[in-house]
Amino acid sequence: MTTTLSKPAPTGTQASPQRGSGMGRRLRKLNLPAGAAGWIWLAVIIIPIYYIAVTSFKSQAGYFSQNPLALPAHPTLENYRMVLANDFGRYFLNSVIVTVGSTVPAVAFSFMASFAIVRGRGKFLKGVNALFLMGLAIPLQATIIPVYLLIIKMHLYDSLLALVLPSIAFAIPLTVLILSNFIRDVPNELFESMRLDGCSEWQTMWRLALPLTKPAIVTVAIYNGLGVWNGFLLPLILTQSPELRVLPLALWSFQGQYSVNIPAVLASVVLTTLPILVLYILGRRQLLSGLTAGFSK
């Protein structure tokens, strides 16, 4: 008759060194300087945003009597009512018209040009690609005088179209560069299968290339839209009528109008930032996927 002896279960004192060694290894893997730098950078970003949001709900007297970072003792919406009552809606509509009117044509034209550059053949398309790349080396500030003279010659000065056309031109080079890289990474077998199915190049572009490059299109659309939305130099030089002001120029005018009323100025900043925040919330997944794909290339 044989008997089997079972091993005794490990006690807490025997298992604790293993757990302790595992925790020690995890602690050694932590990058404490990087974590501290991340928290410092988060504070650098969050504190100004908190200051703007909190101050916009303070009265003018409360702003000067309280700690700048303290919560308002008597929150008020008077600053927002004051800003909205001074043609803020018109300035917002002008910014939307200029941003959408610049971003949509720029992205559409750049997508078709990128598809032609990647799928086409010939020296002409290579020259067009080189011309687009040269546009990346030309800053807006260096061309503002020629752009101003062209707008005057075209009789477009002091109009929203005077802001749309240059914005489209300056958005195309970078957009073509990004979209052409994404289209170039689409497997050639997919294009060949579409051709065997009888699709033309036009149908292949819209049915194959467009869905596969959607993250890149959303990314460049948001990037270009933010650039136009925050643009200040072109509206300052190419428009002068108060009814044609866009939001960045309107903020400057609010600062002159409310030179002492800091809460009213910051309330206008909050209202200007809200559309950008909404746009990010709606397109954050496509934006992050587009940026991740771009980093992986």
Backbone as CSV, one residue per row, in Angstrom:
resi,resn,N_x,N_y,N_z,CA_x,CA_y,CA_z,C_x,C_y,C_z
1,MET,0.852,-1.195,0.000,0.000,0.000,0.000,0.879,1.234,0.000
2,THR,0.607,2.090,-0.929,1.455,3.287,-1.072,0.658,4.498,-0.678
3,THR,1.325,5.443,-0.164,0.712,6.723,0.237,1.397,7.856,-0.502
4,THR,0.588,8.830,-0.861,1.129,10.013,-1.564,1.129,11.184,-0.621
5,LEU,2.205,11.856,-0.620,2.364,13.025,0.239,2.197,14.277,-0.603
6,SER,1.286,15.117,-0.222,1.078,16.381,-0.951,1.981,17.445,-0.382
7,LYS,2.414,18.329,-1.267,3.294,19.402,-0.840,2.512,20.406,-0.022
8,PRO,3.095,20.895,1.012,2.382,21.882,1.830,2.170,23.166,1.069
9,ALA,1.013,23.751,1.296,0.705,25.017,0.618,1.634,26.096,1.099
10,PRO,2.070,26.962,0.205,2.993,28.028,0.611,2.297,28.994,1.546
11,THR,2.983,29.319,2.573,2.429,30.255,3.543,2.635,31.672,3.061
12,GLY,2.006,32.618,3.776,2.131,34.017,3.386,3.543,34.520,3.461
13,THR,4.324,33.987,4.427,5.709,34.446,4.559,6.572,33.948,3.424
14,GLN,6.184,32.757,2.837,6.957,32.239,1.723,6.621,32.940,0.423
15,ALA,5.353,33.380,0.221,4.960,34.012,-1.034,5.289,35.487,-1.072
16,SER,5.449,36.087,0.085,5.689,37.529,0.117,6.981,37.942,-0.555
17,PRO,8.086,37.186,-0.470,9.288,37.618,-1.201,9.069,37.670,-2.694
18,GLN,8.241,36.723,-3.250,7.994,36.768,-4.693,7.201,38.002,-5.069
19,ARG,6.137,38.276,-4.257,5.365,39.472,-4.559,6.208,40.728,-4.383
20,GLY,7.025,40.724,-3.336,7.863,41.900,-3.111,8.863,42.110,-4.232
21,SER,9.456,41.016,-4.747,10.414,41.167,-5.833,9.736,41.662,-7.105
22,GLY,8.457,41.174,-7.344,7.725,41.662,-8.515,7.423,43.133,-8.417
23,MET,6.989,43.588,-7.244,6.722,45.012,-7.053,7.995,45.822,-7.189
24,GLY,9.086,45.275,-6.713,10.351,45.997,-6.850,10.757,46.170,-8.301
25,ARG,10.542,45.118,-9.106,10.882,45.232,-10.523,9.998,46.274,-11.204
26,ARG,8.695,46.293,-10.849,7.809,47.285,-11.442,8.200,48.701,-11.039
27,LEU,8.606,48.860,-9.787,9.039,50.189,-9.348,10.300,50.631,-10.063
28,ARG,11.212,49.665,-10.297,12.442,50.011,-11.001,12.173,50.389,-12.447
29,LYS,11.082,49.839,-13.038,10.753,50.155,-14.426,10.089,51.516,-14.578
30,LEU,9.575,52.080,-13.497,8.907,53.372,-13.587,9.921,54.465,-13.917
31,ASN,9.520,55.334,-14.817,10.361,56.469,-15.201,9.860,57.693,-14.438
32,LEU,10.363,57.859,-13.238,9.879,58.934,-12.374,10.167,60.323,-12.940
33,PRO,11.347,60.599,-13.512,11.558,61.945,-14.093,10.585,62.251,-15.228
34,ALA,10.301,61.269,-16.085,9.349,61.506,-17.177,7.946,61.724,-16.632
35,GLY,7.564,60.958,-15.591,6.254,61.168,-15.000,6.118,62.549,-14.376
36,ALA,7.160,62.998,-13.667,7.114,64.336,-13.075,7.053,65.413,-14.149
37,ALA,7.824,65.225,-15.225,7.776,66.206,-16.320,6.401,66.228,-16.979
38,GLY,5.758,65.054,-17.083,4.408,65.014,-17.652,3.402,65.766,-16.803
39,TRP,3.493,65.607,-15.484,2.578,66.336,-14.597,2.840,67.834,-14.643
40,ILE,4.090,68.228,-14.741,4.410,69.653,-14.840,3.854,70.233,-16.137
41,TRP,4.022,69.492,-17.238,3.499,69.963,-18.521,1.970,70.037,-18.506
42,LEU,1.335,69.073,-17.827,-0.125,69.118,-17.696,-0.565,70.362,-16.920
43,ALA,0.173,70.705,-15.872,-0.162,71.910,-15.108,0.038,73.168,-15.942
44,VAL,1.093,73.181,-16.758,1.338,74.341,-17.616,0.188,74.554,-18.595
45,ILE,-0.414,73.469,-19.062,-1.519,73.565,-20.015,-2.844,73.858,-19.316
46,ILE,-3.085,73.188,-18.185,-4.393,73.271,-17.535,-4.602,74.610,-16.831
47,ILE,-3.569,75.141,-16.202,-3.742,76.365,-15.403,-4.216,77.548,-16.254
48,PRO,-3.640,77.835,-17.435,-4.197,78.938,-18.238,-5.634,78.699,-18.691
49,ILE,-5.975,77.444,-19.035,-7.350,77.153,-19.435,-8.299,77.359,-18.262
50,TYR,-7.888,76.897,-17.085,-8.712,77.104,-15.888,-8.870,78.596,-15.595
51,TYR,-7.797,79.353,-15.741,-7.861,80.797,-15.480,-8.829,81.497,-16.430
52,ILE,-8.791,81.139,-17.707,-9.687,81.763,-18.685,-11.142,81.421,-18.388
53,ALA,-11.403,80.123,-18.112,-12.786,79.709,-17.863,-13.341,80.336,-16.594
54,VAL,-12.544,80.385,-15.526,-13.024,80.927,-14.258,-13.211,82.434,-14.346
55,THR,-12.286,83.133,-14.979,-12.365,84.593,-15.049,-13.540,85.044,-15.899
56,SER,-13.923,84.240,-16.897,-15.032,84.656,-17.753,-16.359,84.729,-17.009
57,PHE,-16.452,84.076,-15.839,-17.681,84.113,-15.049,-17.607,85.123,-13.894
58,LYS,-16.561,85.916,-13.856,-16.417,86.922,-12.807,-16.874,88.275,-13.316
59,SER,-17.330,89.077,-12.399,-17.620,90.461,-12.747,-16.319,91.255,-12.783
60,GLN,-16.387,92.448,-13.348,-15.183,93.261,-13.437,-14.655,93.621,-12.049
61,ALA,-15.565,93.935,-11.128,-15.139,94.252,-9.762,-14.585,93.021,-9.058
62,GLY,-15.225,91.859,-9.279,-14.736,90.643,-8.662,-13.382,90.208,-9.182
63,TYR,-13.090,90.530,-10.432,-11.799,90.165,-11.002,-10.660,90.877,-10.284
64,PHE,-10.852,92.159,-9.949,-9.792,92.926,-9.309,-9.745,92.717,-7.803
65,SER,-10.814,92.219,-7.208,-10.841,92.068,-5.758,-10.501,90.661,-5.295
66,GLN,-10.567,89.673,-6.192,-10.333,88.289,-5.801,-8.989,87.798,-6.309
67,ASN,-8.609,86.644,-5.769,-7.437,85.939,-6.287,-7.718,85.521,-7.724
68,PRO,-6.766,85.726,-8.651,-7.044,85.392,-10.061,-7.435,83.935,-10.287
69,LEU,-6.916,83.016,-9.455,-7.216,81.596,-9.631,-8.358,81.114,-8.749
70,ALA,-8.950,82.005,-7.954,-10.047,81.601,-7.083,-11.342,81.515,-7.875
71,LEU,-12.230,80.639,-7.422,-13.542,80.544,-8.055,-14.331,81.826,-7.815
72,PRO,-15.185,82.223,-8.769,-15.942,83.471,-8.583,-16.895,83.374,-7.396
73,ALA,-16.864,84.405,-6.567,-17.769,84.431,-5.414,-19.221,84.578,-5.865
74,HIS,-19.450,85.340,-6.897,-20.785,85.543,-7.447,-20.717,85.339,-8.967
75,PRO,-20.856,84.089,-9.437,-20.762,83.831,-10.886,-21.827,84.603,-11.656
76,THR,-21.437,85.063,-12.827,-22.359,85.840,-13.647,-22.144,85.510,-15.118
77,LEU,-23.210,85.614,-15.879,-23.157,85.432,-17.331,-23.217,86.755,-18.068
78,GLU,-23.020,87.840,-17.362,-23.106,89.162,-17.977,-22.038,89.349,-19.044
79,ASN,-20.855,88.779,-18.844,-19.791,88.918,-19.835,-20.180,88.260,-21.158
80,TYR,-20.792,87.083,-21.081,-21.215,86.390,-22.295,-22.358,87.137,-22.977
81,ARG,-23.283,87.665,-22.202,-24.358,88.453,-22.808,-23.809,89.703,-23.473
82,MET,-22.794,90.312,-22.876,-22.200,91.505,-23.446,-21.508,91.204,-24.780
83,VAL,-20.798,90.085,-24.825,-20.085,89.717,-26.053,-21.075,89.348,-27.155
84,LEU,-22.102,88.551,-26.815,-23.083,88.136,-27.817,-23.886,89.312,-28.347
85,ALA,-24.053,90.334,-27.531,-24.820,91.500,-27.965,-24.029,92.426,-28.880
86,ASN,-22.735,92.189,-29.051,-21.895,93.055,-29.878,-21.462,92.333,-31.154
87,ASP,-22.444,91.837,-31.915,-22.238,91.242,-33.241,-21.319,90.026,-33.224
88,PHE,-21.276,89.310,-32.111,-20.444,88.113,-32.086,-20.982,87.053,-33.041
89,GLY,-22.301,86.972,-33.177,-22.876,86.000,-34.100,-22.460,86.243,-35.536
90,ARG,-22.363,87.512,-35.952,-21.928,87.821,-37.313,-20.469,87.431,-37.509
91,TYR,-19.635,87.722,-36.526,-18.222,87.349,-36.634,-18.063,85.827,-36.687
92,PHE,-18.872,85.122,-35.898,-18.818,83.665,-35.903,-19.231,83.112,-37.265
93,LEU,-20.279,83.671,-37.850,-20.728,83.220,-39.171,-19.667,83.499,-40.226
94,ASN,-19.015,84.640,-40.159,-17.936,84.938,-41.116,-16.800,83.926,-40.997
95,SER,-16.441,83.552,-39.774,-15.373,82.568,-39.586,-15.780,81.203,-40.133
96,VAL,-17.039,80.824,-39.926,-17.509,79.538,-40.446,-17.474,79.538,-41.969
97,ILE,-17.933,80.627,-42.592,-17.941,80.705,-44.056,-16.526,80.611,-44.609
98,VAL,-15.609,81.358,-44.019,-14.230,81.355,-44.510,-13.564,80.006,-44.270
99,THR,-13.797,79.411,-43.099,-13.149,78.136,-42.778,-13.662,77.010,-43.666
100,VAL,-14.985,76.882,-43.776,-15.553,75.822,-44.613,-15.250,76.079,-46.086
101,GLY,-15.380,77.352,-46.515,-15.102,77.677,-47.911,-13.658,77.503,-48.307
102,SER,-12.751,77.471,-47.341,-11.330,77.249,-47.638,-10.939,75.783,-47.492
103,THR,-11.459,75.122,-46.460,-11.011,73.759,-46.156,-11.563,72.741,-47.142
104,VAL,-12.854,72.817,-47.446,-13.468,71.815,-48.329,-12.850,71.847,-49.732
105,PRO,-12.752,73.007,-50.413,-12.114,72.983,-51.736,-10.642,72.587,-51.682
106,ALA,-9.930,73.018,-50.644,-8.502,72.680,-50.551,-8.308,71.175,-50.396
107,VAL,-9.095,70.534,-49.541,-8.950,69.091,-49.335,-9.418,68.318,-50.568
108,ALA,-10.515,68.740,-51.192,-11.018,68.048,-52.383,-10.014,68.144,-53.537
109,PHE,-9.510,69.345,-53.803,-8.537,69.506,-54.885,-7.249,68.758,-54.574
110,SER,-6.791,68.819,-53.324,-5.546,68.139,-52.960,-5.687,66.627,-53.067
111,PHE,-6.858,66.100,-52.725,-7.053,64.653,-52.837,-6.997,64.208,-54.290
112,MET,-7.678,64.929,-55.181,-7.636,64.560,-56.601,-6.237,64.741,-57.177
113,ALA,-5.537,65.817,-56.768,-4.168,66.017,-57.253,-3.238,64.931,-56.728
114,SER,-3.415,64.518,-55.480,-2.575,63.468,-54.915,-2.800,62.140,-55.627
115,PHE,-4.056,61.825,-55.933,-4.350,60.588,-56.655,-3.718,60.609,-58.046
116,ALA,-3.791,61.756,-58.716,-3.191,61.858,-60.047,-1.675,61.743,-59.977
117,ILE,-1.058,62.316,-58.955,0.404,62.250,-58.825,0.858,60.824,-58.543
118,VAL,0.111,60.103,-57.701,0.517,58.745,-57.329,0.217,57.748,-58.443
119,ARG,-0.959,57.834,-59.049,-1.377,56.854,-60.033,-0.983,57.230,-61.459
120,GLY,-0.736,58.505,-61.696,-0.401,58.933,-63.044,1.069,58.746,-63.372
121,ARG,1.367,58.915,-64.618,2.746,58.793,-65.094,3.046,59.953,-66.017
122,GLY,4.298,60.311,-66.068,4.708,61.390,-66.949,5.466,62.469,-66.197
123,LYS,6.262,63.217,-66.970,7.071,64.276,-66.380,6.214,65.446,-65.906
124,PHE,5.055,65.637,-66.528,4.219,66.769,-66.142,3.746,66.622,-64.698
125,LEU,3.287,65.415,-64.333,2.817,65.196,-62.976,3.959,65.287,-61.971
126,LYS,5.146,64.848,-62.353,6.285,65.008,-61.457,6.622,66.482,-61.255
127,GLY,6.490,67.267,-62.317,6.715,68.700,-62.182,5.674,69.367,-61.307
128,VAL,4.428,68.915,-61.426,3.369,69.461,-60.569,3.634,69.108,-59.111
129,ASN,4.081,67.886,-58.857,4.406,67.497,-57.492,5.542,68.345,-56.934
130,ALA,6.565,68.591,-57.743,7.672,69.439,-57.300,7.203,70.865,-57.039
131,LEU,6.254,71.340,-57.851,5.712,72.689,-57.644,4.959,72.780,-56.318
132,PHE,4.190,71.744,-56.001,3.495,71.732,-54.721,4.481,71.703,-53.558
133,LEU,5.545,70.919,-53.699,6.539,70.841,-52.627,7.256,72.173,-52.441
134,MET,7.446,72.913,-53.523,8.064,74.234,-53.390,7.183,75.179,-52.577
135,GLY,5.872,74.960,-52.621,4.975,75.807,-51.845,5.176,75.684,-50.353
136,LEU,5.739,74.558,-49.894,5.989,74.399,-48.469,7.092,75.325,-47.983
137,ALA,7.958,75.760,-48.873,9.086,76.608,-48.485,8.751,78.093,-48.482
138,ILE,7.528,78.447,-48.857,7.145,79.860,-48.955,6.228,80.199,-47.789
139,PRO,6.663,80.995,-46.834,5.792,81.357,-45.711,4.770,82.409,-46.119
140,LEU,3.699,82.455,-45.371,2.632,83.416,-45.653,3.118,84.855,-45.512
141,GLN,3.957,85.101,-44.509,4.413,86.463,-44.263,5.239,87.013,-45.417
142,ALA,5.925,86.133,-46.165,6.762,86.602,-47.266,5.961,86.954,-48.502
143,THR,4.703,86.513,-48.573,3.887,86.738,-49.765,2.697,87.653,-49.506
144,ILE,2.629,88.253,-48.351,1.429,89.021,-48.019,1.276,90.243,-48.924
145,ILE,2.389,90.882,-49.305,2.294,92.058,-50.194,1.871,91.648,-51.602
146,PRO,2.490,90.621,-52.234,1.974,90.182,-53.544,0.522,89.714,-53.501
147,VAL,0.139,89.025,-52.423,-1.261,88.591,-52.300,-2.179,89.801,-52.200
148,TYR,-1.766,90.794,-51.456,-2.572,92.013,-51.324,-2.746,92.700,-52.669
149,LEU,-1.663,92.775,-53.465,-1.756,93.415,-54.783,-2.641,92.601,-55.725
150,LEU,-2.553,91.282,-55.682,-3.405,90.447,-56.529,-4.884,90.614,-56.157
151,ILE,-5.166,90.659,-54.865,-6.553,90.836,-54.436,-7.083,92.190,-54.891
152,ILE,-6.245,93.216,-54.848,-6.659,94.545,-55.319,-6.941,94.508,-56.818
153,LYS,-6.049,93.859,-57.580,-6.232,93.776,-59.037,-7.492,92.998,-59.403
154,MET,-7.847,92.010,-58.605,-9.031,91.194,-58.875,-10.312,91.824,-58.321
155,HIS,-10.183,92.995,-57.710,-11.326,93.715,-57.149,-12.064,92.879,-56.093
156,LEU,-11.287,92.189,-55.279,-11.848,91.353,-54.219,-11.529,91.877,-52.829
157,TYR,-10.904,93.029,-52.749,-10.520,93.547,-51.442,-11.761,93.814,-50.588
158,ASP,-11.624,93.561,-49.309,-12.689,93.762,-48.336,-13.893,92.866,-48.650
159,SER,-13.599,91.586,-48.858,-14.644,90.589,-49.056,-14.170,89.276,-48.448
160,LEU,-15.119,88.396,-48.151,-14.755,87.100,-47.599,-14.031,86.234,-48.616
161,LEU,-14.317,86.432,-49.905,-13.615,85.677,-50.935,-12.136,86.018,-50.960
162,ALA,-11.781,87.231,-50.541,-10.372,87.613,-50.462,-9.635,86.814,-49.398
163,LEU,-10.343,86.277,-48.422,-9.730,85.428,-47.409,-9.746,83.961,-47.813
164,VAL,-10.747,83.567,-48.590,-10.893,82.161,-48.961,-9.821,81.735,-49.963
165,LEU,-9.620,82.523,-51.006,-8.698,82.115,-52.071,-7.257,81.949,-51.588
166,PRO,-6.667,82.910,-50.861,-5.300,82.666,-50.368,-5.225,81.520,-49.371
167,SER,-6.260,81.334,-48.569,-6.238,80.230,-47.607,-6.215,78.881,-48.322
168,ILE,-6.960,78.760,-49.421,-6.923,77.528,-50.209,-5.526,77.300,-50.784
169,ALA,-4.939,78.358,-51.322,-3.621,78.222,-51.953,-2.555,77.785,-50.956
170,PHE,-2.587,78.325,-49.750,-1.561,77.979,-48.769,-1.826,76.647,-48.087
171,ALA,-3.045,76.111,-48.186,-3.341,74.813,-47.584,-3.027,73.650,-48.514
172,ILE,-2.957,73.890,-49.803,-2.789,72.803,-50.771,-1.442,72.087,-50.660
173,PRO,-0.280,72.758,-50.570,0.995,72.012,-50.606,1.118,70.943,-49.532
174,LEU,0.881,71.296,-48.282,1.016,70.305,-47.217,-0.036,69.210,-47.331
175,THR,-1.247,69.575,-47.740,-2.308,68.580,-47.887,-1.969,67.574,-48.979
176,VAL,-1.435,68.036,-50.084,-1.031,67.128,-51.167,0.078,66.201,-50.698
177,LEU,1.035,66.725,-49.954,2.138,65.897,-49.469,1.634,64.772,-48.570
178,ILE,0.732,65.083,-47.648,0.231,64.066,-46.710,-0.653,63.050,-47.423
179,LEU,-1.587,63.516,-48.241,-2.513,62.597,-48.899,-1.809,61.716,-49.919
180,SER,-0.824,62.255,-50.620,-0.107,61.430,-51.598,0.652,60.300,-50.917
181,ASN,1.191,60.548,-49.725,1.869,59.476,-48.996,0.889,58.387,-48.572
182,PHE,-0.307,58.758,-48.169,-1.300,57.762,-47.781,-1.780,56.975,-48.996
183,ILE,-2.044,57.655,-50.101,-2.513,56.941,-51.299,-1.413,56.032,-51.828
184,ARG,-0.177,56.441,-51.710,0.932,55.621,-52.193,1.049,54.318,-51.414
185,ASP,0.601,54.302,-50.164,0.686,53.088,-49.350,-0.480,52.141,-49.565
186,VAL,-1.456,52.508,-50.371,-2.542,51.582,-50.699,-1.984,50.487,-51.616
187,PRO,-2.198,49.214,-51.310,-1.637,48.133,-52.148,-2.074,48.264,-53.602
188,ASN,-1.129,48.047,-54.497,-1.416,48.155,-55.919,-2.372,47.061,-56.395
189,GLU,-2.406,45.943,-55.665,-3.319,44.867,-56.050,-4.774,45.311,-55.978
190,LEU,-5.089,46.190,-55.036,-6.459,46.680,-54.935,-6.839,47.519,-56.150
191,PHE,-5.915,48.339,-56.621,-6.187,49.121,-57.822,-6.349,48.214,-59.036
192,GLU,-5.518,47.182,-59.118,-5.617,46.260,-60.248,-6.942,45.496,-60.224
193,SER,-7.398,45.095,-59.046,-8.680,44.388,-58.962,-9.839,45.296,-59.347
194,MET,-9.758,46.561,-58.979,-10.803,47.499,-59.385,-10.799,47.690,-60.899
195,ARG,-9.611,47.709,-61.501,-9.528,47.860,-62.951,-10.088,46.627,-63.660
196,LEU,-9.825,45.437,-63.090,-10.366,44.219,-63.687,-11.887,44.168,-63.583
197,ASP,-12.429,44.814,-62.573,-13.886,44.874,-62.435,-14.525,45.881,-63.366
198,GLY,-13.705,46.571,-64.143,-14.240,47.512,-65.115,-14.383,48.935,-64.622
199,CYS,-13.797,49.272,-63.486,-13.902,50.632,-62.945,-12.888,51.543,-63.627
200,SER,-13.302,52.756,-63.881,-12.394,53.758,-64.428,-11.534,54.345,-63.310
201,GLU,-10.571,55.173,-63.693,-9.719,55.810,-62.687,-10.542,56.720,-61.778
202,TRP,-11.526,57.391,-62.352,-12.382,58.257,-61.550,-13.162,57.454,-60.507
203,GLN,-13.733,56.306,-60.910,-14.465,55.466,-59.974,-13.526,54.845,-58.942
204,THR,-12.320,54.484,-59.366,-11.357,53.920,-58.425,-10.966,54.940,-57.359
205,MET,-10.841,56.189,-57.769,-10.451,57.227,-56.818,-11.506,57.403,-55.729
206,TRP,-12.787,57.441,-56.136,-13.836,57.722,-55.163,-14.292,56.484,-54.403
207,ARG,-14.214,55.306,-55.025,-14.698,54.091,-54.371,-13.625,53.342,-53.599
208,LEU,-12.365,53.532,-53.931,-11.286,52.804,-53.270,-10.370,53.735,-52.477
209,ALA,-9.788,54.720,-53.167,-8.802,55.577,-52.500,-9.435,56.444,-51.413
210,LEU,-10.626,56.959,-51.690,-11.264,57.846,-50.709,-11.582,57.130,-49.395
211,PRO,-12.227,55.958,-49.393,-12.495,55.301,-48.091,-11.227,54.896,-47.346
212,LEU,-10.195,54.469,-48.082,-8.980,54.016,-47.419,-8.154,55.168,-46.845
213,THR,-8.311,56.364,-47.377,-7.564,57.523,-46.883,-8.435,58.461,-46.046
214,LYS,-9.573,57.970,-45.592,-10.468,58.814,-44.796,-9.805,59.361,-43.537
215,PRO,-9.039,58.564,-42.757,-8.362,59.148,-41.585,-7.421,60.290,-41.945
216,ALA,-6.689,60.147,-43.051,-5.784,61.218,-43.466,-6.557,62.447,-43.908
217,ILE,-7.682,62.249,-44.587,-8.490,63.385,-45.038,-9.048,64.150,-43.848
218,VAL,-9.548,63.429,-42.844,-10.063,64.094,-41.646,-8.942,64.839,-40.927
219,THR,-7.762,64.240,-40.875,-6.638,64.874,-40.194,-6.252,66.182,-40.858
220,VAL,-6.075,66.173,-42.178,-5.673,67.403,-42.863,-6.802,68.425,-42.871
221,ALA,-8.060,67.945,-42.890,-9.191,68.881,-42.850,-9.220,69.621,-41.518
222,ILE,-9.030,68.905,-40.415,-9.016,69.554,-39.105,-7.808,70.478,-38.981
223,TYR,-6.659,70.029,-39.465,-5.459,70.863,-39.386,-5.626,72.150,-40.182
224,ASN,-6.103,72.030,-41.411,-6.302,73.225,-42.232,-7.415,74.108,-41.668
225,GLY,-8.473,73.476,-41.155,-9.555,74.252,-40.573,-9.108,75.058,-39.371
226,LEU,-8.281,74.472,-38.529,-7.765,75.209,-37.376,-6.875,76.363,-37.813
227,GLY,-6.074,76.139,-38.856,-5.220,77.216,-39.344,-6.012,78.396,-39.867
228,VAL,-7.082,78.110,-40.603,-7.911,79.194,-41.140,-8.721,79.845,-40.023
229,TRP,-9.254,79.033,-39.110,-10.074,79.565,-38.012,-9.270,80.524,-37.133
230,ASN,-8.001,80.205,-36.905,-7.158,81.036,-36.050,-6.357,82.079,-36.834
231,GLY,-6.564,82.154,-38.141,-5.795,83.092,-38.951,-6.082,84.542,-38.591
232,PHE,-5.030,85.335,-38.505,-5.172,86.742,-38.131,-4.593,87.689,-39.178
233,LEU,-3.503,87.282,-39.830,-2.802,88.197,-40.737,-3.627,88.511,-41.980
234,LEU,-4.170,87.493,-42.630,-4.962,87.733,-43.836,-6.203,88.585,-43.565
235,PRO,-6.996,88.293,-42.530,-8.141,89.184,-42.263,-7.721,90.607,-41.933
236,LEU,-6.585,90.765,-41.274,-6.128,92.109,-40.917,-5.731,92.914,-42.138
237,ILE,-5.129,92.258,-43.134,-4.611,92.975,-44.304,-5.665,93.099,-45.396
238,LEU,-6.500,92.089,-45.580,-7.380,92.030,-46.748,-8.816,92.466,-46.481
239,THR,-9.152,92.808,-45.259,-10.499,93.307,-44.949,-10.384,94.521,-44.041
240,GLN,-11.416,95.364,-44.103,-11.441,96.527,-43.216,-12.847,96.840,-42.688
241,SER,-13.884,96.297,-43.295,-15.243,96.576,-42.834,-15.523,95.823,-41.539
242,PRO,-16.162,96.453,-40.568,-16.475,95.759,-39.308,-17.386,94.554,-39.501
243,GLU,-18.300,94.605,-40.486,-19.224,93.486,-40.674,-18.555,92.281,-41.318
244,LEU,-17.318,92.408,-41.794,-16.604,91.292,-42.404,-15.517,90.722,-41.498
245,ARG,-15.495,91.121,-40.263,-14.485,90.610,-39.343,-14.731,89.135,-39.027
246,VAL,-13.639,88.404,-38.896,-13.701,87.030,-38.424,-13.332,87.026,-36.943
247,LEU,-13.452,85.876,-36.302,-13.316,85.833,-34.845,-11.947,86.283,-34.325
248,PRO,-10.809,85.854,-34.900,-9.540,86.375,-34.374,-9.432,87.899,-34.440
249,LEU,-9.902,88.474,-35.523,-9.884,89.930,-35.622,-10.914,90.550,-34.683
250,ALA,-12.043,89.867,-34.477,-13.052,90.377,-33.548,-12.534,90.349,-32.117
251,LEU,-11.751,89.320,-31.755,-11.160,89.289,-30.422,-10.246,90.491,-30.201
252,TRP,-9.509,90.839,-31.235,-8.639,92.011,-31.136,-9.465,93.278,-30.939
253,SER,-10.580,93.373,-31.629,-11.444,94.544,-31.469,-12.129,94.542,-30.107
254,PHE,-12.494,93.331,-29.595,-13.050,93.267,-28.249,-12.031,93.721,-27.212
255,GLN,-10.783,93.373,-27.449,-9.755,93.787,-26.515,-9.599,95.305,-26.517
256,GLY,-9.780,95.927,-27.664,-9.743,97.381,-27.703,-10.997,97.998,-27.118
257,GLN,-12.136,97.341,-27.321,-13.382,97.871,-26.814,-13.507,97.685,-25.310
258,TYR,-13.019,96.553,-24.832,-13.047,96.283,-23.401,-11.612,96.187,-22.892
259,SER,-10.912,97.273,-22.991,-9.496,97.267,-22.649,-9.264,97.010,-21.168
260,VAL,-10.232,97.345,-20.311,-10.119,97.110,-18.877,-10.945,95.910,-18.441
261,ASN,-11.995,95.611,-19.174,-12.892,94.524,-18.805,-12.296,93.195,-19.260
262,ILE,-11.372,92.676,-18.490,-10.705,91.421,-18.821,-11.679,90.250,-18.862
263,PRO,-12.629,90.116,-17.938,-13.574,88.989,-18.029,-14.358,88.950,-19.335
264,ALA,-14.730,90.110,-19.893,-15.459,90.105,-21.161,-14.574,89.618,-22.301
265,VAL,-13.307,90.010,-22.289,-12.381,89.530,-23.319,-12.214,88.018,-23.229
266,LEU,-12.064,87.492,-22.019,-11.889,86.049,-21.854,-13.175,85.288,-22.159
267,ALA,-14.312,85.907,-21.949,-15.568,85.265,-22.355,-15.629,85.108,-23.866
268,SER,-15.170,86.103,-24.608,-15.112,85.980,-26.067,-14.118,84.905,-26.491
269,VAL,-13.028,84.740,-25.733,-12.068,83.668,-26.031,-12.715,82.298,-25.838
270,VAL,-13.495,82.143,-24.770,-14.178,80.866,-24.527,-15.160,80.558,-25.651
271,LEU,-15.935,81.549,-26.072,-16.901,81.330,-27.151,-16.203,81.008,-28.466
272,THR,-15.027,81.563,-28.686,-14.275,81.277,-29.904,-13.695,79.862,-29.885
273,THR,-13.358,79.368,-28.706,-12.727,78.053,-28.584,-13.733,76.918,-28.630
274,LEU,-14.979,77.173,-28.256,-15.980,76.101,-28.191,-16.159,75.362,-29.515
275,PRO,-16.256,76.041,-30.680,-16.389,75.277,-31.934,-15.204,74.356,-32.202
276,ILE,-14.001,74.785,-31.841,-12.832,73.934,-32.029,-12.926,72.703,-31.142
277,LEU,-13.394,72.880,-29.911,-13.550,71.745,-28.999,-14.591,70.762,-29.521
278,VAL,-15.697,71.280,-30.024,-16.744,70.409,-30.587,-16.210,69.656,-31.803
279,LEU,-15.449,70.345,-32.652,-14.872,69.697,-33.833,-13.922,68.583,-33.438
280,TYR,-13.144,68.790,-32.397,-12.236,67.737,-31.939,-13.001,66.544,-31.386
281,ILE,-14.069,66.805,-30.616,-14.853,65.711,-30.043,-15.481,64.860,-31.150
282,LEU,-15.963,65.501,-32.205,-16.616,64.768,-33.290,-15.617,63.973,-34.130
283,GLY,-14.408,64.513,-34.326,-13.452,63.856,-35.221,-12.216,63.318,-34.546
284,ARG,-12.284,63.089,-33.213,-11.067,62.685,-32.505,-10.607,61.285,-32.908
285,ARG,-11.559,60.375,-33.171,-11.145,59.019,-33.535,-10.434,58.998,-34.875
286,GLN,-11.022,59.665,-35.866,-10.377,59.719,-37.173,-9.055,60.476,-37.098
287,LEU,-9.018,61.532,-36.278,-7.786,62.308,-36.150,-6.681,61.476,-35.531
288,LEU,-6.982,60.755,-34.454,-5.967,59.940,-33.799,-5.520,58.785,-34.686
289,SER,-6.449,58.166,-35.418,-6.059,57.078,-36.314,-5.202,57.593,-37.454
290,GLY,-5.504,58.785,-37.944,-4.687,59.368,-39.003,-3.298,59.718,-38.522
291,LEU,-3.190,60.277,-37.312,-1.880,60.598,-36.764,-1.085,59.338,-36.464
292,THR,-1.757,58.295,-35.947,-1.064,57.040,-35.661,-0.550,56.392,-36.939
293,ALA,-1.373,56.414,-37.994,-0.914,55.866,-39.282,0.245,56.664,-39.824
294,GLY,0.211,57.976,-39.621,1.305,58.821,-40.118,2.601,58.539,-39.395
295,PHE,2.540,58.263,-38.058,3.744,57.970,-37.310,4.305,56.602,-37.648
296,SER,3.425,55.688,-38.073,3.886,54.327,-38.363,4.527,54.200,-39.723
297,LYS,4.493,55.238,-40.533,5.039,55.131,-41.889,6.538,55.352,-41.849
